[in-house]
Amino acid sequence: MFCRIRLLGVEPDEFSYGSVLSACCALRAPIFCKQDFLSNGYVQTRIMDLFSKNCNFKEALRFFYDASSNNVACWNAIISLAVKSGERWVALNLFRGMCHASLMPDSYTFPSNLTACCVLKELHIGRGVHGWAIKCGATDVFVETAIVDLYAKFGCMSEAFRQSSQMQVHNVVSWTAIISGFVQEDDIIFALKLFKNMRAIGQEINSYTMTSVLSACAKPGMIKEAGEIHSLVLKLGLNLDAKVGDALVNMYAKIGEVGLSELAFSEMKNIKDQSLWAAKLSSFTQNQNSERAVELFLTGKEIHGYAFQLGIGTDTVVGGALVNMYTKCGNLNLASAVFDMLPQKDVFACSSLVLGYAQKDLIEESFLLFHDMLD
């Protein structure tokens, strides 16, 4: 139908383009079209969007170079897809190419590149990207938040705070970035002061904000602050989030409040989540309550069996949590057995077992597994 309307001399509109591109994508034939069709900036961007949705970075990159696009949106799309696909150096090289091609980056260009710099631990390059953002006048909340996050992740808190203070508009992500940065630098008092300011202006609080604040309160002598944050978790309904529950249980464990750790666990709604059981087990073992740890360990084994009955026992996430649970219980035989059964091993499962071996003074096994991770 697309070919017919073209033959009739009718110029397709954006809806026609969108439909025929979806068809090309379904047929795995994204270049099944005329060259003039590909040269259209909107079409190029739409094709990149389809590649992105299918997470097909190699094909997207090949198309991008074939199309020789001068469309900024198309450059933004390929850079964003490179970062999402783990090709961060490719993303930064594309950004350099974009600048050398005399194309003016916009506010959609910078967050992806700044994220790449964070992951690659390239502060120097990140400063360069920041400079380009200033030069291009890209000052929306997303770019500014990414800049704050960059400096916070590298521990440059004076610069991160300066950038945050200059923002005209803040969102939950920018607040969380600066709070997390001060928590990482162990400046707990200022992190909690910022959190108080965040609440005072009525800013939304999400699970990432809360886990950062909970980790800040996981210090001896901070039982009052811990109780206040615990109440806020319940008020906001964030006890439904497994990561928040995990952080809450761990917080009480680290300040030696086993009873409150148990109370926090009982309030959680996701008690089938293995990470919560691991956190609770860790709470008892940290505080020398071996009897309760054994009791929970047996419960954890029952959940392990239930996971296998459901056919998810070798799932990467579930399996990793099981390895972590058994490792924290000190049962390396079971931890290793679960680990060996996982068809896909992620860094969490590997790191849990490496740490478990090291804590049991099984240094050779720990190093061997670490080398296997690198391989």
N, C-alpha and C positions, 0 to 999 in steps of 0.2 A: 504493500500500500504506500509506503514511503517513496519507493522508486516511481510509482505511478503518479503521485502528486508532483514529484520533481519533473517528470516528463511533461506534465501538463503546464509546467511553468509556474506552479504555485510555490512560493517560498515558505518552507516549514517554519512554524513558530517554536518557542521554547518547549511547549508541551509535546509537539511532534518529535523534536530532538530527544527529549527525555524518554519517550516511549521506545523509539527505535534504538537508542543506546542500551536500554534495559534488555531489548531483544538480542542485540549483539553480544551483550555480556552473558546472557543465558545460553547462547550458541557458542560461547567461548571464541567469538570472532569479533573482538573489539575494533579491528581495523577493516571491517567489511563495509567500507564506505569510500566515497570519492575524496580526493585530496583537498578540494575546496571546502568540503564538509569538515575535514580535520583541521583546517586552518582557522576556523571560527573559534574565537576565544571562549565563548560560552560552552561550545561543544567540548573543547579540550578540557575545561574544568569539570564538566559533567562526566567525561570519561574517567578522569582522575578520581572523581568521587566514587564511581562504580568500582574501580580498582581498590580503593580504600575500603569499601564495604566488604569486598571479598578478600581483604588482606593480602593482595597479590602484588608485593612490592617490586619484584624483578620485572614483571610484565609492565607495571606502571612506569618504572624507570626507563625501560626500553621504548615505550610509547612516548614518554616525555622527550627523550633525546631525538627520536624520529620526527616528532612534531615541531621541534625547534621553536618552542613557544616564547613569545614576548609578553605573555599575559601574567600579571603578578599573582592573580588568584591560582593559576595553574602551578606556578613556582611554590606558592604557599602550600598547596595540596600535596605536592611530592615531598616537600621538606617535612610536613606533618606526618605523612605516611612513613617516611624513613625513620623518624623518631619512634613511632608506634611499633615499627618492625624491628627495633633494636639496632638499626643502622645509623648510629648517632654521628659517627665521623662522616658518613656519606651526607647526612643532613647539613653538617657544618660546611662541608666542601661545596654543597649546592648553594648554601647561603653566600659563600665567597663568590661563587660563579654568578649569582644573581646581582651582587654589588658590582662586580667587574663588567657585567653587561649593561651597566647604567640604568638598571631597573630600580625604582624607589621602593624599598620594603615598606609594608604598612603594619598596622597593629596586629594583624593576623600572623605576620612572619615571625615576630620576636619570641612569643612564649615557647614555641617548639624548640627554637635554638637555645634559649636559656635553659630549658629542661635538659637538653643534650649536654650542655656544659656542666650542669650539676652532676649528672650521672657519670660523665667522663672525668669529673674532678679537675676541670680545666678553668680555674678562676680567671687566669689571664685572658683567655678567649672570651669568657663571659663578660669581662669588663669591656672588651672590644665591642661585643654585641650590644651592651648597655650604651656605649658611646654612639653606636649607629641609631639606636632607638631615640636618643636625644636629638641627633642630627635630623632624623626624619620626622620629629615631632609626634612620635607614637607614645601618647601619654594616657591611654585609657586604663581602666582599672585592672584589666587582665595582664597588660604589659607591666604595669607598675607592681602588681602582685608577684609576677614571675621574677622581677628584679629584686624585690625584698626577699623572696625565697632563695634566690641565688646566693646573696650575701649571708643570709641566715644559715644556709646549709654549710657554708665554708667557715662559719664561726666569726665572721666579720660583723659583729653585732652593732658596733657604733654606726657603720655604714648602713646596715639593714634598718636600724632604727631611724636614721636620718631620712632614708628613702621612704619609709613608712609614714613618718611625720609630714612629709611633703605631699602625700596623697590627698586629693580633694574628696575622693570617694573610696570607702573601704567596703570589703565584703568579708564573709566568713573565712574565705581562703587566705586573704591577706592578714587577718587577725591571727589565724592559726599558724601561719608561717612565722610571724615574729614571735609569738608566744613559744612555739616549739624550739625556735632558735635559742632563746634565753634558757629554756629548760635544758637543752643539750649542753649549754655552757655552764650549767649548774647555778645560774643566777635565779634561784627559785623565787626570792622575794619580788623581784621586778616582774617575773613571768606572771605571778599571781596578781600583782598590781594591774598589769595589762588586762588580765582576764576580768578583773573587777570593773575596769573601765569599759571593756567590751559589753559586759552585762548592763552597765549603767545606761548605755545608749540604746539598749534594746536590740543589739545585733544578734542575729541567729547563731545558735551554737550547734555544731554537728558532732558526730562521733569522733572525728579526728581531733577536734578541739579538746574534747573531753578526755581522750586517752592521753594527750599531752599534759593536761592539768593533773590528771590522776598520777602520772609518773612523777610530776613535780612534788606531789604530796607524799610520795613513798619514802619519807625520811623520818628517822627517829625524832620524837618531840613534836610531830605535826598532826597529832591525833585530832585536834580541834578543826584544823583546815580540812583534814580528810573527811570528817563527819559532815561538814558543810557541803563539800563537793558530792559526797554520797547522797545527801538529801536532794541536791540539785539533779543528780542522775535520775532519781526516782520521779521527781517532779516533771522532768522533760520526757520521761518514758524511754530514756536511752538504755535502760536495763534490758531492753529487747535486743540490743546489739551485742553480739558475742565478744567483739574486741573490747568494748567498754567493760563488759562483765569480767573479762580476763584481766584487764588493767585494774579493776576495782578489787578483785580478789588478791592480786599480786601486791597492790598498794598496802592492804592491811597486813599481809604476810611480812612485808619488808619492815613494817614498823612494829612487828611482834604481836599484833592483835589477832590471834587465831580465832577467837570467838566471833569477832566482827567479820573476819574473812569467811567463816562458815555462814554467817547471816547474809552477807553479800551474795554468796553462792546460792543460797536458798531463794533469793529474790530474782535470780536470773530465770528467764523463760527458755533459754536455749541450752538446757542442761544436757542435751545429747551431743553438744559440741565438745569434741575431744580436748580442745585447747583449754576449755574451762575446767575440765577434770584434771588436766595436767597442772593448771595453775593452783587448784585446790590441793592436789598432792604435794606440789612444791611448797605450799604454805605450811603443811604439817611437817614435812621433812626439814624445812628451814628452822622450824621452832621445836624440833626434837619430839614431836608427837608421833612416835612410830606406830602406836596401836591404831590411831585413826588413819594413818597413811596406809597401813596394810588393809584396813577395812575398805577404804576407797579404791585401793588397787584392785581388790577382788571385784568391786562394782565396775571398775574400768574394764576388766577382762570380760565381764558379761556384755558390756556395750561393744567390745571388740567382736565377740561372737555374733552379736546382733547385726553388726555392720557387714560381716561376711554372709550372713543369711540374706541380707538385702542386696548382696552382690556389689557392695561398694568398699569392701575391705582393702582392695588394692588400688582404689582411687588415689591419685597423687596427694590430694589435700588430706583426706581421711588417713591414708597410710602414713603421711608425714606426722600427723598429730599423734597417731599410735606409737610411732618410733619415739617421739618426744616424750610421751607419757611413760612408756616403759623405761626410757633412759633416766628420767627424773626419779623413777621408782628404784633405780639401781639394778634393774633386771636387764642386763645387756644381752643375754641369750635371746630373750623374746624380742628385744628391740632389733637385734641383728637379723632374726628370722623374718620379722615383718619387713625390714628394709630390703632383704634379698628377694622378697616376693613382689616388690613394687616394679612394674614394667617401666614406669617413668619416675625417676628420682629427682626431686628438686633440691634447691640449696638448703631449704629448711630441714628436710629429713637428713641430708648428709651432715649438716652442721650439728644437729642434735646428737648424732651417733659419734662424730669426731669428738665432741665435748664429753660425751659419756665415757668414751675410752680414756680420754686424758684424765678425767676425774678419778678413774679407777687405776691410774698409773699404768695403763696399757699403752705406753707411748708409741711402740712400734706399730700397733694396729691403728692408732690415731693418725700417724703420719702416712701410713699406707692408704688409708681411706681418703685423706686429704689429697694425696697425689692422684688417686682415682677420680676425685672431683675435677681436678685440673685437666686430666685426660679427657 
